[in-house]
Amino acid sequence: MMRALICRALAGAGVETFSAVDGVDALESLEGRPPPDLVVCDLHMPRMGGIELISALRTRGFTNGIILLSGEDDAGVVAQARAAGATRRLPKPFTVPDLIAAVKSEIDKQTAA
């Protein structure tokens, strides 16, 4: 349900989206496609969590932004996410305006680079 709400909010802000059930599904969905401008993923997902997904994306050469959604404020988890290649962490709970601002900021970084 949260995934659908996030996609709807971003679509309403003019951001094209696609969603995946978990990290494994995300990697499979990205095969053979041009890389997206940004990936937004949760820390905890079935089969493959956010940190593992971020590492896998970076290993495969993905260089664009990655926002990790996480309710955990454990410094170790945050450090792991950064080390894996997350460009931003959006703490839960967040508001729709917070989400949209974070996404647009990360996308703007890509176009400015």
Secondary structure, DSSP 8 states (H G I E B T S, - for coil): -HHHHHHHHHHHTT------SSHHHHHHHHTTS---SEEEEES--SSS-HHHHHHHHHHTT--SEEEEEES---HHHHHHHHHHT-SEEEESS--HHHHHHHHHHHHHHHHH-
